[in-house]
Amino acid sequence: MAETGKRPETALSNVRVLDLGRVLAGPYCGQILGDMGAEVIKVEHPVRGDDTRAWKPPTVGDDAAYFCAVNRNKRSIGIDLASDGGRNLLLELAKNSDVLVENFRPGVTKRLGIDYAEVAKINPKLIYCSISGFGQEGPMAQRAAYDYVVQATAGIIALTGEPDRIPIRCAGAISDYGTGLWSVVAVLFALMERERTGKGQHIDMAMNDTTMLYLSHVAAMYFADNLTPNRVGNGHEKIVPTDVYQTKDEPLMVLCGNDGMFERLAKAVGHPEMLDDPRFRTNIDRSANLGPLGEIMREAMLTDTRANWERRLSEADVAFAPIRSIEEAYTADDVVERNMVMELQHGSGDTFRVLGSPLKMSESPVNENPLPPPMLGEHSQEILKEVLGLNDDAIDALRQSGAINAAG
């Protein structure tokens, strides 16, 4: 189990982040900043908390495992932002913070009186990162946006799936996670800019913008020839052959990245004659003859087991990968060796596992001594005393008014 306790010193140790994020993109941004050493205060509704706390089962203590996946290295305070007391409290916290991250629908923060224009009046050095589906303004700004919705609008779904079947979504929440990552990049850049200019700024992150970038190479080809690529299932129109092939027992992904690799592949699958076939001599030739090449490869791969193909393709130095199940992926030796799975202890006493940070750095500690995901409002009193200097009587008054959570 990962040790929890005093956080190591990093370049972000003196950076305070108010994480008003909900569900996935915003909280993920906050978690990454927390992994890097920032102090992250998660601001939640005092009764319901983050929506994902209730996305059960499975659970860790009283929280959903989903919530625990993207909320480590944070402290939680429950604030009713719709109340005058809660709004004023949030503004005081913003006055004493470096970064604020929110992913409400555009217009909500203005209605609550905590939008960038309002907050900048009291803290012009604040970096205020707004995450939304389609940006803060424009014809799509008020559209309800979830990951799968944005996968559709950004072109991802149109290119995913088999050519003769209905398009399908990508299984991972790539729009949410990708936008969270890009938001971290923007926040770090804005912090560096503040060192240069002394000023904070507003960051307008749109999930549709960041998701479109997954198809940058497709966009370049479209802009160049005005043609729309086809769905090719597990294949690839430009890197050939590439596909998931059924072996005698289990499927196997094979990718041939260049002409030299194709020469080794042709010999490994027992079809060296393909090297003399003008249809297959170069990658361009192979791209124009996907049908016949695919048929040869499918028949060849069916002649042996996955394990034997892994050995043969490895010896031939051909790119391949077994189709790992979730269980296989998260327990694989290479994943364990990279410390990509960590065990934490929840405030309830339950231990649980989550994916760790992929950042492995020689000089800078990342995600050492992590804090477990907080229980709702667990640190309210601690935060109010430490950050704002409030005494017990003032905190009790906020509790009585309903501005903050009842306990914590």
PEZI-V294355 format. One line per field, one symbol per residue. phi: phi as a letter, one per 30 degrees, with the letter a starting at -180 (. if undefined). burial: # if it has 16 or more other C-alpha atoms within 10 Angstrom, else .. A space follows every 50 residues. Layout:
BEGIN
phi: ???
burial: ???
END
This chain:
BEGIN
phi: .ddclddddbdcecccccccdbibedededddddedjddccdcbddcdie edecdcddbbiccdeeeddbbdhbccbcbdddcddddddddddddcbcbb cbbddejdddddibdeeddddcbdcdcccccbdbjdbjdcecddbbeddd edddjddeccjddcbddbdddddddddddeddddedddddddddddcicd accccceddddeddceddddddddbiccdcdbicdbdccbdbaccdcdbb dbdbbcdadddddddeddcibddddcdddbdbddddddbeeddddddddd dddbddddddddddddhcdaaddddeddddcdedddddhdbbcbcdedjd cacbdddddbbdccdbidhdddeddeiecededddddcidcddddddddd didbddbj
burial: .#....#....#..################################..## .###....#######################...###.############ ######..#...####..##..##############....##..###### ##.########.....####...###########.###.##..#....## ############.#...##...........#.#.###.#########... #######.#..#####.##....##...##.##..##..#..##..#..# ##..##..##..#..#.#####.......#.........###.###.... .###.##.......####################..........#..##. ######.#
END
